Amino acid sequence: MLCSIAIAQLDGSRDGATTATVDWNAVQGTVPRSAFGLNAFQGFRTQNQAYRKNLAFMNPGLIRFHNGGAMQDSSTPDGLIDRDRKTWDARKVKSALAASFSTFGKQQPQRMINIPTWADWMDADQDGFLDANQFDRFAQLCADLVRLVNRESRFGVKYWEITNEKDNTYFSQFRNGGGWGSLKDDAKPDRLNELIAIYTKAAIAMKKVDPTIQVGAPAIERSDLQPFYVPFIKGTANHLDFFTYHFYATGSASTPDSEIYEATRSIASRTETMVQAVKTAIPNRSIPVILGEYNISWTWETRDPRMTNHKGVVFDALSMIRALSKGATATLAWNEKDGVYGKTDDQNKLRLSGRFFQLINRFLIGDRVRSVTNNEKDITTFAVKNQALHHRSYLIVNHSSKSQPIKTNFGSYRPKRLSVERYELSASGYAKKAIGWNAVQKGIVVPDNSVTLLVFADP
């Protein structure tokens, strides 16, 4: 325990106190095991025991193997390609996945492998576009990876994602208004139809190898860009098993905290719009919508310290809550380990956000119930009950710069155990303390820029 928790008992009439309501009987959706996932940026590197121990501790329900260097030669840290033979380095791929499965033992997460782009020999003029005579070869390369992973090695990887953030390359750079307007030059149409064809060929080839897999796309960089993703969904509808998008709040470390937190409201509105677009284009199948990457800064160059401290935990919590509440089936934080974004640092030291992941993957899976406050500007709440595991969990996110008193109405609910576990992540670090049910009823104070989790045991 890094700090003690100050618990203030309130009489409920104190001026400025936030009031909240949790209705445990009003189920609004399911929080699945895949809800709180991680990007494995270093997932194909040879990792030590400390790295694997941290991943097991955070216990993500979904892992996305993604690194922009994956299509480089396997002699590089993240490369998976045997350039001499123009195929995958089978030894490196198998070794990394075997280590991943060994890490988690009996409680395995689902896995997603992202194929971010094509090998360099498939783009002879190096203009960023897959050469027209290489569409079928790229599809075969994707299928070869499925064969290696699922047929030869029997790893059973379920999710396969084709390309990463190609919306600018194939679409928005050709159009005015950041991709929303007309063509900049009528003689130079966008190349979205090519990307649709590339994805379709790859999906067909991959599912011929293993019909049980789910193939999805497009790992969209611009989650606001409906002119790109609506036609993409329509064009790939017969072969799209899941839809993925990314969200980053800013490109500047000087953006105020309040703006960073407020930006996550865009996740809610954009998720809702995407879910509806998928339902409209593919009405006869249920297509998961997945927040495949999120964090504060869209560029590592900011080295924004908030991504590695308690404010990053607040941002993560708001991003998850707002995506899941609007229909996303999974969220994947960027990322598990590095010096700028990671839930662990380059020396494998667990950061505060890594401890948060352990808590939510332990306590926030189950039935999401109605939870509201009268002060959404400062306080956001999220409540889940899990009857199978005999607990109910209540998350309080204070995204203001001041400590906040909060009194919650739980209706007629009364836990069978009157001792409540309180977990807190704040500027003071991580703390855990048992408090009484009476104290919860009277009200508590949550620190500024903090996440508080109350866990009620119902044995």
Secondary structure, DSSP 4 states (H G I P E B T S, - for coil): --S--------S--TT-EEEEEEEEEEEEEE-GGGEEEEETTTTS---HHHHHHHHHH--SEEEE--TTTTSBTTSSS--EETTTTEE-HHHHHHHHHHHHHHHTTSPPEEEEEE-S--GGG-TT-SSS--GGGHHHHHHHHHHHHIIIIIIS-----EEEE-SS-HHHHTGGGBSGGGTS-BS-TTS---HHHHHHHHHHHHHHHHHH-TT-EEEEEEES-TT-HHHHHHHHHHHGGG-SEEEEEEEEES-TTS-HHHHHHHTHHHHHHHHHHHHHHHHH-TTS---EEEEEEEEES-GGG--GGGGSHHHHHHHHHHHHHHHHTT-SEEEES-SB-SSS-SB-TT-PBPHHHHHHHHHHHHS-EEEEEEEES-TTTEEEEEEEETTTTEEEEEEEE-SSS-EEEEEE-TT---SSSEEEEEEEETTEEEEEEEEHHHHHH-EEE-SSEEEEEEEE--
